[in-house]
Structure formats: C-alpha cells, structure tokens
Amino acid sequence: NHKFHIPVIVLFMLSVLAGLLAGATLPVHAQSSLVWSEPVNLSNSGATSNPVLVSDVLGKLHAIWLDQFDGFTYAVSEDGKEWSQPLAVNYPFDKKAGAPTLVAAPRGFIHVFWQNFDRDLVYGQGHSEILDDPSAWGFRESLSADVLSYHVAIDPQGDVHLVYIRNKNSDLGPAGVY
C-alpha cells in the first residue's frame, strides 16, 4: 500500500533533516577495524607544506613535500614505519604553484602531474625506482595552458584519465572542462 509508505518515508526524512539542522550527528561506522600506527615525522621540521604520498605496485611508499629551506624533499619506505633519510631533490615543480599529483601505474611507473607558475599543466613519468631523479623521467611535456584545476585517476587496466578546466580561450580551444 503506497499510501502508508509515503508518509512514513516523508516523516523519516523530516526527522533526519531536523536532527541535522539541530546539530545532531548520526553514528558513523568504520569500514574496517584497522588500527593506526604511530605517526612518523619524516621532515623533522615545521617549515614544510604540500605533502603528497603514493604507493607503487609493490606497496613501496613515496613521499614528497616542500621544505621551506631545502626545497622539494623525498623519502621512501618499504613498510610505512621505517623511512629513508629525507633527500632534497631538484624536482621540476614550481614552489608557488602547489603540490604535484602522483598516480601509481602498473609495472612500477609513477605518473606525475603538476602546474607551473603560469598555470600550465605538465606531465612526467618516472619509474618508482628513480622517482628521486627527475632527470631520468620520460615523457615530460606540457599538456595544456591556463589550467584552473585538474584531477587524475587510473582505472584497473592501468589507463590514466585526466580531467581539467581551462579557464581561457586560446589556440588550444575554448575555455571549459576537458
């Protein structure tokens, strides 16, 4: 009988909405019983920003952050508990343009996306074994100019999908979502 179900659903939704508006919170249940390990201070500095982390296909963790004094810094870990000594690396990223995006791919490759100071979207690819040596990366190229924002995902087949917003008309095409 639909006459009974509709008022019950409406009353339920109104009670949920009233609770949310009154500041009540609904209980949240975790998806797993994972216990967090103790945090590890990789930088040993409060003068850092823009941290990024990626796990490669073998589970090795790669962390990159911007140190106010040393520039971009890299550390790697096999287990997430013991980390290499931080290494200052001359990455091609612009210090004022924000953090790069790292996406792990099959066969140990890491896709790296970043924006330069002019808001150009740039792409590079490095193997996880040489992520700390950008001079050895392949396929470094500019993908688009005047990019306002972007997001990257990789599908189960290892194909990279990129979406970005170009905020100006240019020879590359009109402004919009690509």
Secondary structure by P-SEA (a helix, b strand, c coil): caaaaaaaaaaaaaaaaaaaaaccccbbbbcccccccccccccccccccbbbbbbccccbbbbbbbbccccbbbbbbccccccccbbbbbccccccccbbbbbbbccbbbbbbbccccbbbbbbbbcccccccccccccccccccccccbbbbbccccbbbbbbbbcccccccccccc
